[in-house]
Amino acid sequence: MTNSEVLLIGYLNADPEIQNDGLEAFPEIPDERPQRFITVERTGGQTSRLMDYPTWAVQVWAEDRNAASDLAVTVGQRLMHGFSRLPEVADVDVTTTYNWPDESGQARYQMVVTAVLMV
C-alpha cells in the first residue's frame, strides 16, 4: 500500500503550477522556514483491503494572509484537477478551507482534503 502522505507530497512537489508559486511541500514544518510552503499530514480516514480513504490537513503558509488565501485556492484547485488524474486516485475533495494563523505570526490557511485511493 502506498503511503498517502508520500503520494500527496510527491504530487505537490512535481506540479509545475505549484512550483511556479514558489511552494514546496513537506511532512512537517522545516527547520529553516521558507517564506512560502505547504505541509501535509494525514489526520484520519478508513483503509480497507482494496481502498484507502485518507483525510489530510493541507496547510499553505505565506508572507501574509491574502497570499496564503490565494495560494490555498490554487493548491485546492490543483488537487481536485491534477492530483485526481493520478492512476491510483479515484476522487479528491477539498471539504473546507479556513484561515488558521500560526503562533509564530506566519500566515497560514488550512484545507481539509479527502480522497479515495486504490491500494
Sequence and secondary structure as in RCSB ss.txt:
>XXXX:A:sequence
MTNSEVLLIGYLNADPEIQNDGLEAFPEIPDERPQRFITVERTGGQTSRLMDYPTWAVQVWAEDRNAASDLAVTV
GQRLMHGFSRLPEVADVDVTTTYNWPDESGQARYQMVVTAVLMV
>XXXX:A:secstr
   HHHHHHHHHHH HHHHHTT  EESS  SS  SSEEEEEEEEEEE SSEEEEEEEEEEEESSHHHHHHHHHHH
HHHHHHTGGGSTTEEEEEEEEEEE   TTS EEEEEEEEEEEE 
